[in-house]
């Protein structure tokens, strides 16, 4: 029994009616009138080449073409954490499909036609298509200027190599840890690249008006960060932050792909060339695949030592990341994993080397899970394999080694309160871990798999959030925040937090996607941090408004502040039960005194939040000494799968997942995240597979040949379990959980496959074809 | 996505006008029925027709009907028309089964079966059901009517025997007088819409009479008289299935591409052949199910 009125309730989404009715406008829906111009990108057709010349003469002859913009027009670099990216290719291109120029025309047809007529003369360079080749002796250097790029202080680029960053952890005595081990398992796991596949394409419209105002409408998770990066990149043109306005309409899915800045910067830049006209750049599905961000690929070499009783004595984890042609965002994925690649375990002796490696493939970047799915594939496979070898139950092995509150992380900080133990117990019970399922059909094999997960938000130590809370005459509220609702329910949760404190129902709180002119600062909607970070800002704004209300009522009604409280949109007094004052009667107009004068004025709450305990100051050789992460969200998951031994097809009979969310502000939305995350995870294991040819060109940038699940591919049964061990510094105890549900899926399924067939798959994806060919290899006599 | 070039467009209201237009423009023209292939090809620039002849207004070509002991499927019949047709379900269940696995519901609402065999892409679903049923393709041109046996229709990947001035009016399927049942198996990467990586149609016409065809495992669909002969000699037994499966190695020639390896296609063609054969027998031995 809690006393909450709005927290913990599955309040209907505040933007639901707008989206269901079709009232919601997405970037592509907005009308810009007949002045609107269209841009088409000219793409490079080599993975690595010097650009000798760009001939636009034929293209400029196409009627209705106004301008063609190339790298010469914008010789600027930019980036979120490292300035290694260019608005347009300068002297060279570094991945197949990179933008070289943009044609601006009055119609999309003319722009496209002209783009096909731009002639680019190249000198091809040797290309590097995988990370191990890129760090081999004599490898072609992709960024000769690496040493000159500005970057955040917690990156350690190695100039003259393809290593853009190297995160190193040394804790305890690793060699001794392995010496003490009774058993050591060492193996290599490979996880390829993946694409986010948000259904809405990237889209950006920009207008540079004759007063020098630059407005950008973009499908974005990060309007403030975009404004910041636009302003920094375009500063040589005299553009300041307050000249730029970024408006984020509704977003049709992000999953990380619309964080930071990718194609939007082209819109911002080229608008300056056609002053007075709005100009639109729309991505198509192909470019969604090869010119936004991709999830990084990784080759992970993992070594774990254990005692006979299952106690882990040491871990060595070397991760070689295929980060792509530009790593301005990707390098922080590598960094985050470097810090956390011990998984949710208490391990005394740790060595981690996480290498961010340039390759001539599309830029890597943020993707739901931020590297954790990738390293957990190996780690959680390893734990189960070790348990099997020792004859210990895989769940018991995890319980024995799991991290507890107060234990030290790999970088020496203390673990936050968490419900990992409860999650393990509940998942094991729900999946009936101790019961072995069998099929009566000899062609079908059934197996169960278990995996743990953890993830911390990966943010700069000063990532902050803020909120304006404006009351209206009828005591309805406009809640201004700059997080973005990308489907996760962020706006609803913010409304619930304000509603709880101010006793105004969520139906009277309007929370909308941001506009940087109107809404206050938010770093980005990433890292599963907005419920926690922005939620704290909203809580602070609501408390600020409440304090103003109580102060006003106290001084005008002569009641002690400490006796006042809010209930049903009224101010009441503990000591005077007959007293009540409706918010709507004074919230804007003030309170009239006996002499006819008024006290008060519009109530406007203001809230900010920045974690003040985080720091990236640490020894670069050990990573000890700082406090880079705010906290971890943990959980457990398990699956029962049925495998057709003739075809390799896997049918997921049941999947269970428990996440410790601290406090479930909206349980239905959390269940939605768990189900959606599991599906996305399952998809990366069973179906999705990026294929590149020898030139580095992606072969399947479409849904014909890059498969994401349909309604027909949903598991037979999904059981989401919510665990609530409060996060002390979270709003009402909440912590983030948006990315987490997909993280444990790959090892969980790999573990289930081994349970069913005795076959261990160490590379993703695990398609039916791959499994079938493995079955045939292992047992050629399997009936065909 | 914009189509960055100009083309002419005509929408004839009857077959005669369509035939005349096609006679006039020949190779320069493309017929538009469902358009699910054509529109994509034009957007991607694979095909740049000078004129589109939109035949969607020729309603007589929408029909699915019995014509004596032949089933007549008009060129404008979509896959969802096939799916909702009692005639198809009762008489050529194998085609019904294949139609249900074509793409997604939205595409099935537009895409036509005849368009599928005219595009003649190796991954098409309709070919093997029509092959085991020995369907006939009927065309019309200013030179008059013409017909092709299905086994003569497919020439190469994306290439059929049709002449530039011919328009397919319908496909006819002769219905056997005696009991028969068939089954279709398709290799897909998941349960959602997918292009066939391999498919098999088996038609059982008697205890020792079979028709078998393999799709997506070569440039054109392949009926195997060799396997049929074996089954027609021996009927269905563990031994005959095993021997027939071994024959498949020499019957089909799958390739490795972005969708599947040749090894998996070969293996799955064998698995699916067996499953289709057993499913066809089960249906053959069961009384037929009719719509109420």
Interface residues (C-beta under 8 A of the other chain):
Chain A: X107 X108 X109 X110 X112 X113 X116 X284 X646 X647 X686 X687 X691 X699 X700 X704 X705 X707 X709 X710 X711 X712 X713 X767 X768 X769 X772 X773 X776 X784
Chain B: X1 X2 X3 X4 X5 X104 X189 X190 X191 X192 X193 X194 X195 X245 X258 X259 X260 X261 X263 X264 X267 X268 X270 X271 X274
